Amino acid sequence: MNAAPRRAFAAALLCTVLAVPAGAAEPEGTGRPVLRVCQDPNNLPFSRRDLAGFENRIAALFAEELGWDIAYTWFPQRMGFVRNTLRAKEPGTDRYKCDLITGVATGFDLGIVTQPYYRSTYAMAYLRGHGLDGVHSLDDLLALPAEQRARLKLGVFGGSPVADWLLAHDMMQQVVSYQRQSGDAEQYPGQIVENDLAAGKIDVAFVWGPIAGYFAERAPEHRIAAVPLASPPGSRFDFAIAMAVRFGDKELKQRIDALIARNRDRIAAILGEYGVPLLDEEGHVIEAAQAH
């Protein structure tokens, strides 16, 4: 993967380092084929070991559609994820631990990428009633009175495209920087919104849209706003997200492509339940009613 797709993949998924070993959860033997899924054990709204994420839900939908059992290999989305999941074999066997990664940017080149199943964008989240309720775009943020804007503490993950935009607009001195990769097994990217923004440690959180939308919708009394961001000139904030299988596994890739095509409405409904901001092919935000 060259530098640009690597960065896009990392930015879109906001990977974290968790001290959790890889391990596959096998279903009871039924004689049916098994959809073996590679997922992160602690990365809501995408996936979690208790199957609470939307990628868990979509994988379960696909297994149901296929009439297959489902099994998971859990490993954190970080350096080594593919090596320890999609490309790793069970000890003493020729069987791979898992066969399907359920969330990759379309520039991913460590496997065969399916057709995308959603497109989203970065978003900014802020507390309602704290002077930012009229901010619905980056232009609105820039239009705030200079003194008000200068007081804002801006939470940003290092290496995200929003960081480049803030640098270009001389706002980096206000940035509270977050690491995409952390050695703490209990940390997950959504904490920037669920914990730090909610507690007032930062005033604005710039995060991948599914994270902003999910935690904003679940905030008490709807006190957090999540605003999807259009890509400004010279920057790219939106990404199409697909799935990936091992090189050479063309049959599974074709099955997943067919499942994506056949279940677009059901997938959109699941994403809508999680507050994921969805974009159409022209990059326009799809209203929730349309998405369903």
HUJOLIN-V756528 format. One record per pair of residues at least 24 apart in sequence whose C-alpha atoms are under 10 Angstrom apart, sorted by the first residue. I is the first residue (numbers start at 0). J is the second residue. D is the distance in whole Angstrom. If there is no record, write none. Layout:
i->[I & I]
j->[J & J]
d->[D & D]
//
This chain:
i->[0 & 0 & 0 & 0 & 1 & 1 & 1 & 3 & 4 & 4 & 4 & 4 & 4 & 5 & 5 & 5 & 5 & 6 & 6 & 6 & 6 & 6 & 6 & 7 & 7 & 7 & 7 & 7 & 7 & 7 & 7 & 7 & 7 & 7 & 7 & 8 & 8 & 8 & 8 & 8 & 8 & 8 & 8 & 8 & 9 & 9 & 9 & 9 & 9 & 9 & 9 & 9 & 9 & 9 & 10 & 10 & 10 & 10 & 10 & 10 & 10 & 10 & 10 & 10 & 10 & 10 & 10 & 11 & 11 & 11 & 11 & 11 & 11 & 11 & 11 & 11 & 11 & 11 & 11 & 11 & 11 & 11 & 11 & 11 & 12 & 12 & 12 & 12 & 12 & 12 & 12 & 12 & 12 & 12 & 12 & 12 & 12 & 13 & 13 & 13 & 13 & 13 & 13 & 13 & 13 & 13 & 13 & 13 & 13 & 13 & 13 & 13 & 13 & 14 & 14 & 14 & 14 & 14 & 14 & 14 & 14 & 14 & 14 & 14 & 14 & 14 & 15 & 15 & 15 & 15 & 15 & 15 & 15 & 15 & 15 & 15 & 15 & 15 & 15 & 15 & 15 & 15 & 15 & 16 & 16 & 16 & 16 & 16 & 16 & 16 & 16 & 16 & 16 & 16 & 16 & 16 & 16 & 16 & 16 & 17 & 17 & 17 & 17 & 17 & 17 & 17 & 17 & 17 & 17 & 17 & 17 & 17 & 18 & 18 & 18 & 18 & 18 & 18 & 18 & 19 & 19 & 19 & 19 & 20 & 20 & 20 & 20 & 20 & 21 & 21 & 21 & 21 & 21 & 21 & 21 & 21 & 21 & 21 & 22 & 22 & 22 & 22 & 22 & 22 & 22 & 22 & 22 & 23 & 23 & 23 & 23 & 23 & 23 & 23 & 23 & 23 & 24 & 24 & 24 & 24 & 24 & 24 & 25 & 25 & 25 & 25 & 25 & 26 & 26 & 26 & 26 & 27 & 27 & 28 & 29 & 29 & 30 & 30 & 31 & 31 & 31 & 31 & 32 & 32 & 32 & 32 & 32 & 32 & 33 & 33 & 33 & 33 & 33 & 33 & 33 & 33 & 33 & 33 & 34 & 34 & 34 & 34 & 34 & 34 & 34 & 34 & 34 & 34 & 34 & 34 & 34 & 34 & 34 & 34 & 35 & 35 & 35 & 35 & 35 & 35 & 35 & 35 & 35 & 35 & 35 & 35 & 35 & 35 & 36 & 36 & 36 & 36 & 36 & 36 & 36 & 36 & 36 & 36 & 36 & 36 & 36 & 36 & 37 & 37 & 37 & 37 & 37 & 37 & 37 & 37 & 37 & 37 & 37 & 37 & 37 & 37 & 37 & 37 & 37 & 37 & 37 & 37 & 37 & 38 & 38 & 38 & 38 & 38 & 38 & 38 & 38 & 38 & 38 & 38 & 38 & 38 & 39 & 39 & 39 & 39 & 39 & 39 & 39 & 39 & 39 & 39 & 40 & 40 & 40 & 40 & 40 & 40 & 40 & 41 & 41 & 41 & 41 & 41 & 41 & 41 & 41 & 41 & 42 & 42 & 42 & 42 & 42 & 42 & 42 & 43 & 43 & 43 & 43 & 43 & 43 & 43 & 43 & 43 & 44 & 44 & 44 & 44 & 44 & 44 & 44 & 44 & 44 & 44 & 44 & 44 & 45 & 45 & 45 & 45 & 45 & 45 & 45 & 46 & 46 & 46 & 47 & 48 & 48 & 48 & 52 & 52 & 52 & 53 & 53 & 53 & 53 & 53 & 53 & 53 & 53 & 53 & 54 & 54 & 54 & 54 & 54 & 54 & 55 & 56 & 56 & 56 & 57 & 57 & 57 & 57 & 57 & 57 & 57 & 58 & 58 & 58 & 58 & 60 & 60 & 60 & 60 & 61 & 61 & 61 & 61 & 61 & 62 & 64 & 64 & 64 & 65 & 65 & 65 & 70 & 70 & 71 & 71 & 71 & 71 & 72 & 72 & 72 & 72 & 73 & 75 & 75 & 76 & 76 & 77 & 77 & 77 & 78 & 81 & 81 & 81 & 82 & 85 & 85 & 85 & 85 & 85 & 85 & 86 & 86 & 86 & 86 & 95 & 97 & 97 & 98 & 98 & 98 & 98 & 98 & 98 & 99 & 99 & 99 & 99 & 99 & 99 & 99 & 100 & 100 & 100 & 100 & 100 & 101 & 101 & 101 & 101 & 101 & 102 & 102 & 102 & 102 & 102 & 103 & 103 & 103 & 103 & 103 & 103 & 104 & 104 & 104 & 104 & 104 & 104 & 105 & 105 & 105 & 105 & 105 & 105 & 106 & 106 & 106 & 106 & 107 & 107 & 107 & 107 & 108 & 108 & 109 & 109 & 109 & 109 & 110 & 110 & 110 & 110 & 110 & 110 & 110 & 111 & 111 & 111 & 111 & 111 & 111 & 111 & 111 & 111 & 111 & 112 & 112 & 112 & 112 & 112 & 112 & 112 & 112 & 112 & 113 & 113 & 113 & 113 & 113 & 113 & 113 & 113 & 113 & 113 & 113 & 113 & 113 & 113 & 114 & 114 & 114 & 114 & 114 & 114 & 114 & 114 & 114 & 114 & 114 & 114 & 115 & 115 & 115 & 115 & 115 & 115 & 115 & 115 & 115 & 116 & 116 & 116 & 116 & 116 & 116 & 116 & 116 & 116 & 116 & 116 & 116 & 117 & 117 & 117 & 117 & 117 & 117 & 117 & 117 & 117 & 117 & 117 & 117 & 117 & 117 & 117 & 118 & 118 & 118 & 118 & 118 & 118 & 118 & 118 & 118 & 118 & 118 & 118 & 118 & 118 & 119 & 119 & 119 & 119 & 119 & 119 & 119 & 119 & 119 & 119 & 119 & 119 & 119 & 119 & 119 & 119 & 119 & 119 & 119 & 120 & 120 & 120 & 120 & 120 & 120 & 120 & 120 & 120 & 120 & 120 & 120 & 120 & 120 & 120 & 120 & 120 & 120 & 120 & 120 & 120 & 121 & 121 & 121 & 121 & 121 & 121 & 121 & 121 & 121 & 121 & 121 & 121 & 121 & 121 & 121 & 121 & 121 & 121 & 121 & 121 & 121 & 122 & 122 & 122 & 122 & 122 & 122 & 122 & 122 & 122 & 122 & 122 & 122 & 122 & 122 & 122 & 122 & 122 & 122 & 122 & 122 & 123 & 123 & 123 & 123 & 123 & 123 & 123 & 123 & 123 & 123 & 123 & 123 & 123 & 123 & 123 & 123 & 123 & 123 & 124 & 124 & 124 & 124 & 124 & 124 & 124 & 124 & 124 & 124 & 124 & 124 & 124 & 124 & 124 & 124 & 124 & 124 & 124 & 124 & 124 & 125 & 125 & 125 & 125 & 125 & 125 & 125 & 125 & 125 & 125 & 125 & 125 & 125 & 125 & 125 & 125 & 125 & 126 & 126 & 126 & 126 & 126 & 126 & 126 & 126 & 126 & 126 & 126 & 126 & 126 & 126 & 126 & 126 & 127 & 127 & 127 & 127 & 127 & 128 & 128 & 128 & 129 & 130 & 131 & 131 & 131 & 132 & 134 & 134 & 135 & 135 & 135 & 135 & 135 & 136 & 136 & 136 & 136 & 137 & 137 & 137 & 137 & 137 & 137 & 137 & 138 & 141 & 148 & 149 & 150 & 151 & 151 & 151 & 152 & 152 & 152 & 152 & 152 & 152 & 152 & 153 & 153 & 153 & 153 & 153 & 153 & 153 & 154 & 154 & 154 & 154 & 154 & 154 & 154 & 154 & 154 & 154 & 154 & 155 & 155 & 155 & 155 & 155 & 155 & 155 & 156 & 156 & 156 & 156 & 156 & 156 & 156 & 159 & 159 & 159 & 159 & 160 & 160 & 160 & 160 & 160 & 160 & 160 & 161 & 161 & 161 & 161 & 161 & 161 & 161 & 161 & 161 & 162 & 163 & 164 & 164 & 164 & 164 & 164 & 164 & 173 & 174 & 174 & 174 & 175 & 175 & 175 & 175 & 175 & 189 & 189 & 190 & 192 & 192 & 192 & 193 & 193 & 193 & 196 & 197 & 197 & 207 & 207 & 207 & 207 & 207 & 208 & 208 & 208 & 208 & 208 & 208 & 209 & 209 & 209 & 209 & 209 & 209 & 209 & 210 & 210 & 210 & 210 & 211 & 211 & 211 & 212 & 212 & 212 & 212 & 212 & 212 & 213 & 213 & 213 & 213 & 213 & 213 & 213 & 214 & 214 & 215 & 215 & 216 & 216 & 216 & 216 & 217 & 217 & 225 & 225 & 226 & 227 & 227 & 227 & 227 & 227 & 227 & 228 & 228 & 228 & 229 & 229 & 229 & 229 & 230 & 237 & 237 & 237 & 238 & 238 & 239 & 239 & 239 & 239 & 263 & 263 & 264 & 264 & 265 & 265 & 266 & 266 & 267]
j->[106 & 107 & 108 & 109 & 106 & 107 & 108 & 106 & 104 & 105 & 106 & 107 & 108 & 104 & 106 & 107 & 108 & 104 & 106 & 107 & 158 & 159 & 160 & 103 & 104 & 105 & 106 & 107 & 158 & 159 & 160 & 235 & 236 & 237 & 238 & 102 & 103 & 104 & 105 & 106 & 107 & 108 & 238 & 240 & 76 & 77 & 78 & 103 & 104 & 107 & 158 & 159 & 179 & 180 & 104 & 121 & 156 & 157 & 158 & 159 & 160 & 161 & 179 & 206 & 207 & 236 & 238 & 102 & 103 & 104 & 119 & 120 & 121 & 159 & 160 & 206 & 207 & 208 & 209 & 236 & 237 & 238 & 239 & 240 & 42 & 45 & 76 & 77 & 102 & 103 & 104 & 179 & 188 & 207 & 209 & 210 & 240 & 42 & 76 & 77 & 156 & 157 & 158 & 159 & 178 & 179 & 180 & 187 & 188 & 189 & 206 & 207 & 210 & 39 & 42 & 75 & 76 & 77 & 78 & 80 & 178 & 179 & 180 & 181 & 187 & 188 & 39 & 41 & 42 & 75 & 76 & 77 & 78 & 178 & 179 & 180 & 181 & 182 & 183 & 184 & 186 & 187 & 188 & 74 & 75 & 76 & 77 & 78 & 80 & 178 & 179 & 180 & 181 & 182 & 183 & 184 & 185 & 186 & 187 & 41 & 74 & 75 & 76 & 77 & 180 & 181 & 182 & 183 & 184 & 185 & 186 & 187 & 74 & 75 & 181 & 182 & 183 & 184 & 185 & 73 & 74 & 75 & 184 & 72 & 73 & 74 & 75 & 83 & 71 & 72 & 73 & 74 & 75 & 80 & 83 & 84 & 87 & 96 & 71 & 72 & 73 & 74 & 83 & 84 & 89 & 96 & 97 & 70 & 71 & 72 & 73 & 74 & 84 & 89 & 96 & 97 & 69 & 70 & 71 & 72 & 73 & 96 & 68 & 69 & 70 & 71 & 72 & 68 & 69 & 70 & 71 & 68 & 70 & 68 & 67 & 68 & 67 & 68 & 66 & 67 & 68 & 69 & 62 & 65 & 66 & 67 & 68 & 69 & 62 & 65 & 66 & 67 & 68 & 69 & 70 & 71 & 97 & 98 & 58 & 59 & 61 & 62 & 63 & 65 & 66 & 67 & 68 & 69 & 70 & 71 & 97 & 98 & 99 & 251 & 62 & 67 & 68 & 69 & 70 & 71 & 72 & 85 & 95 & 96 & 97 & 98 & 99 & 100 & 69 & 70 & 71 & 72 & 73 & 84 & 85 & 96 & 97 & 98 & 99 & 100 & 101 & 244 & 70 & 71 & 72 & 73 & 74 & 75 & 76 & 80 & 81 & 83 & 84 & 85 & 96 & 97 & 98 & 99 & 100 & 101 & 102 & 243 & 244 & 71 & 72 & 73 & 74 & 75 & 76 & 80 & 84 & 97 & 99 & 100 & 101 & 102 & 71 & 72 & 73 & 74 & 75 & 76 & 77 & 80 & 100 & 101 & 71 & 72 & 73 & 74 & 75 & 76 & 184 & 73 & 74 & 75 & 76 & 184 & 185 & 186 & 187 & 188 & 75 & 76 & 186 & 187 & 188 & 189 & 210 & 187 & 188 & 189 & 190 & 209 & 210 & 213 & 214 & 273 & 188 & 189 & 209 & 210 & 211 & 212 & 213 & 214 & 270 & 273 & 274 & 275 & 101 & 102 & 209 & 210 & 213 & 270 & 273 & 73 & 101 & 102 & 73 & 72 & 73 & 74 & 269 & 270 & 273 & 101 & 209 & 266 & 269 & 270 & 271 & 272 & 273 & 275 & 100 & 101 & 102 & 266 & 269 & 270 & 101 & 266 & 269 & 270 & 101 & 259 & 262 & 265 & 266 & 269 & 270 & 99 & 100 & 101 & 255 & 258 & 262 & 265 & 266 & 254 & 255 & 258 & 259 & 262 & 258 & 258 & 261 & 262 & 254 & 255 & 258 & 96 & 97 & 96 & 97 & 98 & 99 & 96 & 97 & 98 & 99 & 97 & 180 & 184 & 102 & 180 & 179 & 180 & 181 & 180 & 109 & 110 & 245 & 109 & 109 & 110 & 243 & 244 & 245 & 246 & 110 & 244 & 245 & 246 & 245 & 244 & 245 & 243 & 244 & 245 & 248 & 251 & 252 & 242 & 243 & 244 & 245 & 251 & 252 & 255 & 241 & 242 & 243 & 244 & 245 & 240 & 241 & 242 & 243 & 244 & 239 & 240 & 241 & 242 & 243 & 238 & 239 & 240 & 241 & 242 & 243 & 238 & 239 & 240 & 241 & 242 & 243 & 238 & 239 & 240 & 241 & 242 & 243 & 238 & 239 & 240 & 241 & 240 & 241 & 242 & 243 & 243 & 246 & 243 & 244 & 245 & 246 & 242 & 243 & 244 & 245 & 246 & 247 & 248 & 242 & 243 & 244 & 245 & 246 & 247 & 248 & 249 & 251 & 252 & 240 & 241 & 242 & 243 & 244 & 245 & 246 & 252 & 256 & 240 & 241 & 242 & 243 & 244 & 249 & 251 & 252 & 253 & 254 & 255 & 256 & 257 & 259 & 239 & 240 & 241 & 242 & 243 & 252 & 253 & 255 & 256 & 257 & 259 & 260 & 238 & 239 & 240 & 241 & 242 & 243 & 256 & 259 & 260 & 239 & 240 & 241 & 242 & 256 & 258 & 259 & 260 & 262 & 263 & 266 & 267 & 238 & 239 & 240 & 241 & 259 & 263 & 266 & 267 & 270 & 275 & 276 & 277 & 278 & 279 & 280 & 208 & 237 & 238 & 239 & 240 & 241 & 275 & 276 & 277 & 278 & 279 & 280 & 282 & 284 & 207 & 208 & 209 & 227 & 228 & 236 & 237 & 238 & 239 & 240 & 275 & 276 & 277 & 278 & 279 & 282 & 283 & 284 & 285 & 206 & 207 & 208 & 209 & 226 & 227 & 228 & 229 & 230 & 235 & 236 & 237 & 238 & 239 & 275 & 276 & 277 & 278 & 282 & 283 & 284 & 159 & 160 & 161 & 205 & 206 & 207 & 208 & 209 & 210 & 211 & 225 & 226 & 227 & 228 & 229 & 230 & 235 & 236 & 237 & 238 & 276 & 161 & 203 & 204 & 205 & 206 & 207 & 208 & 209 & 210 & 211 & 212 & 224 & 225 & 226 & 227 & 228 & 229 & 236 & 237 & 276 & 153 & 154 & 155 & 161 & 192 & 203 & 204 & 205 & 206 & 207 & 208 & 211 & 212 & 224 & 225 & 226 & 227 & 228 & 154 & 191 & 192 & 196 & 197 & 202 & 203 & 204 & 205 & 206 & 208 & 210 & 211 & 212 & 214 & 215 & 223 & 224 & 225 & 226 & 227 & 153 & 192 & 196 & 197 & 199 & 201 & 202 & 203 & 204 & 205 & 211 & 215 & 222 & 223 & 224 & 225 & 226 & 192 & 196 & 197 & 198 & 199 & 201 & 202 & 203 & 204 & 215 & 218 & 221 & 222 & 223 & 224 & 225 & 221 & 222 & 223 & 224 & 225 & 222 & 223 & 224 & 202 & 202 & 202 & 203 & 224 & 224 & 224 & 226 & 224 & 225 & 226 & 227 & 228 & 226 & 227 & 228 & 229 & 164 & 226 & 227 & 228 & 229 & 230 & 231 & 231 & 168 & 173 & 173 & 202 & 201 & 202 & 203 & 196 & 199 & 200 & 201 & 202 & 203 & 204 & 196 & 200 & 201 & 202 & 203 & 204 & 205 & 191 & 192 & 195 & 196 & 200 & 201 & 202 & 203 & 204 & 205 & 206 & 179 & 191 & 201 & 203 & 204 & 205 & 206 & 180 & 188 & 191 & 204 & 205 & 206 & 207 & 205 & 206 & 207 & 236 & 205 & 206 & 230 & 234 & 235 & 236 & 237 & 205 & 206 & 207 & 228 & 230 & 231 & 234 & 235 & 236 & 205 & 234 & 230 & 231 & 232 & 233 & 234 & 235 & 201 & 201 & 203 & 204 & 200 & 201 & 202 & 203 & 204 & 213 & 214 & 214 & 218 & 223 & 225 & 217 & 218 & 223 & 223 & 222 & 223 & 236 & 237 & 238 & 275 & 276 & 236 & 237 & 274 & 275 & 276 & 277 & 270 & 271 & 273 & 274 & 275 & 276 & 277 & 273 & 274 & 275 & 276 & 274 & 275 & 276 & 271 & 272 & 273 & 274 & 275 & 276 & 270 & 271 & 272 & 273 & 274 & 275 & 276 & 273 & 274 & 273 & 274 & 272 & 273 & 274 & 275 & 273 & 274 & 274 & 276 & 276 & 275 & 276 & 277 & 278 & 283 & 284 & 276 & 283 & 284 & 278 & 282 & 283 & 284 & 282 & 277 & 278 & 282 & 278 & 282 & 277 & 278 & 279 & 280 & 290 & 291 & 290 & 291 & 290 & 291 & 290 & 291 & 291]
d->[8 & 7 & 5 & 7 & 9 & 9 & 9 & 8 & 8 & 8 & 5 & 6 & 8 & 9 & 8 & 7 & 9 & 10 & 10 & 10 & 8 & 8 & 9 & 9 & 7 & 9 & 7 & 9 & 10 & 8 & 9 & 9 & 9 & 9 & 8 & 9 & 6 & 5 & 8 & 7 & 7 & 10 & 9 & 9 & 9 & 8 & 10 & 9 & 9 & 10 & 9 & 8 & 8 & 10 & 9 & 9 & 8 & 9 & 7 & 5 & 8 & 10 & 8 & 9 & 8 & 9 & 9 & 9 & 8 & 7 & 9 & 8 & 8 & 9 & 10 & 9 & 6 & 9 & 10 & 9 & 8 & 7 & 9 & 8 & 9 & 9 & 8 & 9 & 8 & 7 & 8 & 9 & 9 & 8 & 10 & 10 & 9 & 9 & 8 & 9 & 8 & 10 & 10 & 9 & 9 & 6 & 8 & 9 & 7 & 10 & 9 & 8 & 9 & 9 & 8 & 8 & 5 & 5 & 9 & 10 & 9 & 6 & 6 & 9 & 9 & 8 & 9 & 9 & 8 & 7 & 6 & 6 & 9 & 8 & 5 & 4 & 6 & 8 & 9 & 9 & 8 & 7 & 7 & 9 & 6 & 7 & 6 & 8 & 10 & 10 & 8 & 5 & 5 & 5 & 7 & 7 & 10 & 8 & 9 & 8 & 8 & 6 & 8 & 8 & 8 & 7 & 6 & 6 & 4 & 7 & 8 & 9 & 9 & 8 & 9 & 7 & 7 & 5 & 9 & 8 & 6 & 7 & 7 & 10 & 8 & 6 & 8 & 9 & 10 & 6 & 5 & 5 & 8 & 9 & 7 & 7 & 10 & 9 & 8 & 5 & 6 & 7 & 9 & 9 & 9 & 8 & 10 & 7 & 5 & 4 & 7 & 9 & 9 & 9 & 7 & 8 & 9 & 5 & 5 & 6 & 8 & 10 & 9 & 8 & 5 & 7 & 9 & 7 & 7 & 6 & 9 & 9 & 10 & 9 & 9 & 8 & 9 & 9 & 8 & 6 & 6 & 10 & 9 & 9 & 8 & 5 & 6 & 9 & 8 & 10 & 9 & 5 & 5 & 5 & 7 & 10 & 10 & 10 & 8 & 9 & 8 & 6 & 10 & 9 & 10 & 6 & 6 & 5 & 6 & 8 & 8 & 7 & 8 & 9 & 9 & 10 & 9 & 6 & 5 & 6 & 7 & 9 & 9 & 7 & 5 & 5 & 6 & 9 & 7 & 6 & 5 & 6 & 9 & 9 & 9 & 9 & 5 & 6 & 5 & 6 & 7 & 10 & 9 & 6 & 5 & 6 & 7 & 10 & 10 & 9 & 9 & 9 & 6 & 7 & 8 & 6 & 7 & 6 & 5 & 7 & 10 & 10 & 10 & 7 & 6 & 5 & 6 & 7 & 8 & 9 & 9 & 9 & 9 & 7 & 7 & 9 & 10 & 8 & 5 & 5 & 5 & 6 & 9 & 9 & 10 & 10 & 10 & 9 & 5 & 6 & 7 & 9 & 10 & 9 & 9 & 8 & 9 & 8 & 8 & 8 & 7 & 9 & 8 & 8 & 9 & 6 & 7 & 8 & 10 & 8 & 8 & 7 & 10 & 9 & 8 & 8 & 9 & 10 & 10 & 8 & 7 & 6 & 10 & 9 & 6 & 8 & 10 & 7 & 9 & 9 & 9 & 8 & 8 & 8 & 10 & 10 & 9 & 10 & 9 & 10 & 9 & 10 & 7 & 10 & 10 & 10 & 8 & 10 & 10 & 9 & 7 & 7 & 10 & 9 & 7 & 10 & 9 & 6 & 7 & 10 & 9 & 9 & 8 & 9 & 8 & 10 & 8 & 10 & 10 & 9 & 7 & 8 & 9 & 9 & 10 & 7 & 10 & 9 & 9 & 9 & 9 & 9 & 8 & 7 & 9 & 9 & 10 & 8 & 10 & 9 & 9 & 10 & 9 & 9 & 8 & 9 & 7 & 10 & 10 & 7 & 6 & 9 & 10 & 9 & 10 & 9 & 10 & 9 & 9 & 7 & 10 & 9 & 7 & 9 & 10 & 9 & 9 & 9 & 9 & 7 & 7 & 10 & 9 & 10 & 7 & 10 & 10 & 9 & 9 & 8 & 6 & 7 & 9 & 8 & 10 & 7 & 6 & 5 & 8 & 9 & 9 & 9 & 9 & 6 & 5 & 7 & 9 & 9 & 7 & 5 & 7 & 9 & 10 & 6 & 6 & 5 & 8 & 10 & 9 & 6 & 5 & 6 & 7 & 7 & 6 & 5 & 6 & 8 & 9 & 8 & 6 & 6 & 6 & 8 & 9 & 9 & 9 & 9 & 9 & 10 & 9 & 9 & 8 & 9 & 9 & 8 & 9 & 8 & 8 & 9 & 6 & 6 & 5 & 5 & 9 & 9 & 8 & 5 & 5 & 6 & 5 & 8 & 8 & 8 & 10 & 7 & 10 & 7 & 6 & 4 & 7 & 9 & 9 & 8 & 9 & 9 & 6 & 5 & 6 & 8 & 10 & 10 & 6 & 8 & 10 & 7 & 6 & 10 & 9 & 9 & 8 & 6 & 8 & 9 & 9 & 10 & 9 & 6 & 9 & 8 & 9 & 10 & 6 & 5 & 4 & 7 & 10 & 9 & 8 & 10 & 8 & 6 & 6 & 8 & 9 & 10 & 6 & 8 & 9 & 7 & 8 & 9 & 9 & 6 & 6 & 7 & 10 & 9 & 8 & 8 & 9 & 9 & 9 & 7 & 8 & 9 & 10 & 10 & 7 & 6 & 4 & 6 & 9 & 9 & 8 & 6 & 5 & 7 & 8 & 8 & 9 & 8 & 6 & 7 & 8 & 10 & 9 & 6 & 6 & 7 & 8 & 7 & 6 & 5 & 6 & 9 & 9 & 10 & 8 & 10 & 9 & 6 & 5 & 8 & 10 & 6 & 6 & 7 & 8 & 9 & 5 & 4 & 6 & 9 & 9 & 7 & 8 & 8 & 9 & 10 & 9 & 9 & 9 & 8 & 7 & 6 & 4 & 5 & 8 & 9 & 8 & 10 & 9 & 6 & 6 & 8 & 9 & 9 & 5 & 6 & 9 & 9 & 9 & 10 & 8 & 6 & 6 & 6 & 5 & 8 & 9 & 6 & 8 & 10 & 6 & 5 & 4 & 5 & 9 & 9 & 10 & 9 & 10 & 9 & 10 & 10 & 10 & 6 & 5 & 4 & 6 & 9 & 8 & 7 & 9 & 8 & 6 & 5 & 7 & 7 & 10 & 10 & 7 & 8 & 10 & 8 & 6 & 5 & 7 & 8 & 9 & 10 & 6 & 8 & 9 & 7 & 7 & 5 & 4 & 6 & 9 & 10 & 8 & 7 & 8 & 9 & 9 & 6 & 5 & 7 & 9 & 10 & 9 & 8 & 6 & 5 & 7 & 9 & 10 & 7 & 7 & 10 & 8 & 10 & 7 & 8 & 10 & 9 & 10 & 9 & 6 & 5 & 6 & 9 & 8 & 5 & 6 & 6 & 10 & 8 & 9 & 10 & 9 & 10 & 9 & 9 & 9 & 8 & 10 & 8 & 10 & 9 & 6 & 8 & 8 & 7 & 8 & 6 & 8 & 10 & 10 & 10 & 7 & 8 & 9 & 8 & 9 & 9 & 9 & 7 & 9 & 8 & 6 & 7 & 10 & 9 & 8 & 5 & 5 & 7 & 9 & 10 & 9 & 6 & 6 & 5 & 6 & 7 & 7 & 9 & 9 & 8 & 9 & 6 & 8 & 6 & 5 & 6 & 8 & 10 & 9 & 10 & 9 & 6 & 5 & 7 & 10 & 9 & 9 & 9 & 8 & 7 & 10 & 9 & 8 & 9 & 9 & 10 & 10 & 9 & 7 & 7 & 6 & 10 & 7 & 8 & 10 & 10 & 9 & 10 & 8 & 9 & 7 & 9 & 8 & 10 & 8 & 10 & 9 & 7 & 10 & 10 & 9 & 10 & 10 & 9 & 7 & 10 & 10 & 9 & 9 & 7 & 9 & 9 & 9 & 10 & 9 & 7 & 9 & 9 & 8 & 8 & 9 & 9 & 10 & 10 & 10 & 10 & 9 & 9 & 6 & 6 & 9 & 9 & 10 & 8 & 7 & 4 & 6 & 9 & 9 & 9 & 8 & 10 & 8 & 8 & 9 & 9 & 10 & 7 & 5 & 5 & 7 & 9 & 9 & 9 & 5 & 5 & 7 & 9 & 9 & 8 & 10 & 8 & 9 & 8 & 6 & 10 & 9 & 9 & 9 & 9 & 9 & 10 & 7 & 9 & 9 & 10 & 8 & 10 & 10 & 9 & 10 & 8 & 8 & 9 & 9 & 10 & 8 & 8 & 9 & 9 & 10 & 9 & 10 & 9 & 10 & 10 & 8 & 6 & 10 & 8 & 9 & 9 & 6]
//
